[in-house]
Amino acid sequence: KKEVRWAISYLIDRQAIVDLAYEGTTVPAWGIWPEYDGNKPYFDAISDLREQYPSAAHDPAKAEELFTQAGVDPKSLKLRYLVNADSNEEMKVAQVLADQLNAAGLNVEVQPLSGGPLNDAILRGEYDPKLHSFCPGYIVENLELFHSKFYVPLGQMAPWYERNSFRYQNPQLDAIVDKMFQVPPDQEQQLIDLYKQAMAIWLDDLPVVPVVQAPALVPFNFTYWDGWPTAENPWN
C-alpha cells in the first residue's frame, strides 16, 4: 500500500541519519538521482510536484494519519530489515533507521547477512526494508529500473538488484518511459515534459523510499596533473 510506504517515509529523520551514520558527509535525498548540475533542469521542472509530495520530509503526525487511512496499525508491523553485514555504511544506517522506526511503534528486526545468503534474499524479495544504492545514469535510465518488463513475483529471482528487484508495476509509467527512450538526448525540453509526467506517478506511488545521497569522497592529486573538478568548477 502506497500509504504505508509514505507513512514509513514520514517516520524517517534523514538529517539525523546524515549526522549520526554519515557524520555529516552527505545530504538527505528526495529521489533516485544525484544532485548533479546536469540534472538540475529536470529537478527544477518538478518543484511543484516535490512540494506536493515531500518525499524527504520528517512528519510523524502525517505518518500516523496515513497509517489510519490505510487501516494499518503500525504496532502490528514486524519488519525484517536486511543489512549487508560487510558494509560499514549499511550497518551504521541500520542502527539509526531501525531506532527511528522502533521509536514510532513498529517492530523492526535488523538481520545482517553477507555473501550468497544476502544476495539470494535480496533477489527473492525476502525482506521488508533494505538500503540500496542507485547508480546514477541518464535521467530515463533510472526511471527504467521501475519498468514492469523486469517484474517477477515475490519468491522468484529478480534480474538484478537495481532492475526492479523491488517489484513495482505501473503500465502508465511504462508507457512514459518507453516514450522517453525514443526522444534524442539533446531534445531536453521534450524529455523534461515527459519526466514531469513520470514523476507525477512515481512520487504519488513512492515505490522506493529515498533516504540519503550516496557519498563518494574523491581526492585529486595535483602534483603531476591539474584541471581536476573543484567545488568552484565542478565540470564533470
N, C-alpha and C positions, 0 to 999 in steps of 0.2 A: 504494500500500500504506500503510495507516494506520500500520504500524510504522515506516515510513520518515519519514512526517510527524512522528511522535512523536520519532524519533531526531534529526531536524533541530531540532525544538523544544528538546530537551535540550542541544543544542550551543550554543544562543544564551544569551549572558550579557546579559540585558536591563538589569541595573543598569549595566553598562559602556556600553551604548548610551545610557542616560539621562545618565550622567556625561560621556561624550565627545561624542556627537552633539547632545544637547539641553542640555548644560551645566547639568544638574540641574533643568530647568524642567518635567519631567513625572515619571511613575512607570511601573514595569512594568505590563503588562496580562496578565490571565489569560483574558479572554474578549472579547466583541464589544459590550459596553455600557460607558458611562462610569460612574464611581463617584458617581452622583447619589444623594442621600438617598432619593429616591422608589423607587430600585431596590434599596435595602438589604434589605427583607423577602425579596425573591427570592434575593439572593445568600446571605443567612443560611440560607435553607432548603436550599441545596445545599452547605453547608460540608463535609458528609461526602463528597460527590462530588468536591469540589475537593481534598480530601485524598487521595482515591483516584486522581484524575487531576490531578497537579500541573502544569498547563499553563503555568506561568510559571517552572518550575524549571530551573536550570542544572546538568546532571549528565552530563558526558561519558562516564562509565563506563556509565550506563544507556543512553546513545545507542549505544555500541559493542555492548552486549548486544542491543538491538533490531535493529541492522543485521544482526547474526549470525542472529537469529531469522528475519528476513525473507529471508535468503540474499542479502544485498546487500553488496558490498564498497564502502565509502564512497569509496575512492580511484578507483573506476570511474565515479563520478558526475560528469558535466560539466553544470553548471547555468548556464543563461542568465539572469542576474539583470537584469531590465528595470527601468530607473530613469527617472523623469521628469527630464530634463535642466534643466527650468525650475524645479524645486522644490529650493530650498536644503535643506529638511528631508530629502527623499529622498536627495539626493546625500551629505549628511553621514552619514545612517544607513547607506547602502550601503557606505561606506568601512569602517565598524566591523563591520557584519554580515558582509560578504564576507571580511574578515580573519579573523573568528572561524571561519567555515566552512572557509576555506582552511587555517587552522592545524590543523583537525581532519582534514585529508587530502582534503577534497573539492576539486574543481576548479571554482571559481566565476568566471565571466566577467561583469563588470559592463558592461552596454550602455546608456548614456544615449541616450534618444530624446526627441523632442518633437513636438508638433503631430499631423498626420494619421498619420504612420508609428507614433507611440506609441499613439494611440487604436486604430488598426487591429490592432496586435499584441496589445494587451490584450484586445480584444473577441473576437479569434480564438483566444486562448489560446496564442499563440506565445511562451511564456516558461516559466521554471521558477519561481524566486521573483519576486514583485513586491509591494512595500509598498503597501497600500491602506487608506484610512481608511473606517470605517463611520460614517455619520451617525447620531447617536442618535435613537431613536424609542421608541414604546410597546414594551414588552418583546417582545410577539409579532411586531412588525413586523420586528425584526432577525432573528428566527428564520425568518420567512417568506422572507428573502433566500436561504435554502438549500433552498427548496421545489423538488421535481422538475418542477413545471409550467413552470419557467423554463429547464429544462435544454436545451441544444443540444450536439451533438457538437463535439469539438475541430476547429478549422478553420472552423466556421460562426460568424457574428457573434452574440455573446450580446446579450440585450435591452439591458443597460447595465452599468456597472462593478460595482455592488453586487449587482444582481439575478442571482445565480448565475453570474457570469462565471467563477467558479472551478469550475463544473460538478460539483456534488455531487448524488447521487441516493440517497434513502433513504425508501421508502414508509412505514416506521414513523414517521419524523419528520414526514412529510407529514400523516399522519392526526392526530397530536397537535396540530400547528399549526392544522389545519382546525378541530379542536375548540375551540382557544383563541379563535379568531375568533368563535365562537358564544356565548362567555361574556361577559356585560356587564362593562365595565371595573371596576365597583365590587364585583364578586364576587371579591375579591382572593385569598381562600384557595383557591377552586377553580382560579384561574389559577396560583397558586403550585404546587399539586399537579401540574397539567399541565406546568408549566415544569420541575419536577424530573424528570418522565418524559422530557421532550425533552432535557434536558441530560445525562441518563444515556447517551443515544445520541450527542449532539453531542460530548461530551468523550471518549467512547471512540473515535469516528472521527476527531476533530480535523480537520475538513475545511479549516480555515484555521489558521495558527499565530499566536496572539496575540503581539504584541511590546511596544508601549507604549501608554499613553493618549495620544491626540492632544491636544497642549496648545493651549489657546485663552486667551491673555492679554487680558483685557477691562478697560480702565481706565474708571473712572466719574468724572465731574466734578460736584462738589457745590456749584459756585458758584451755580446757579440752582435746582437740584432736589436733594432728599435722599430717603432711603428706599431707596437702591440696596441690592442684596445685599452683604453683607460676610462676612468669614471667621467672624465671630461669629453672623451671622444670614443664612445662605445660602438665602434663602427661595425662590429660583427653582427 
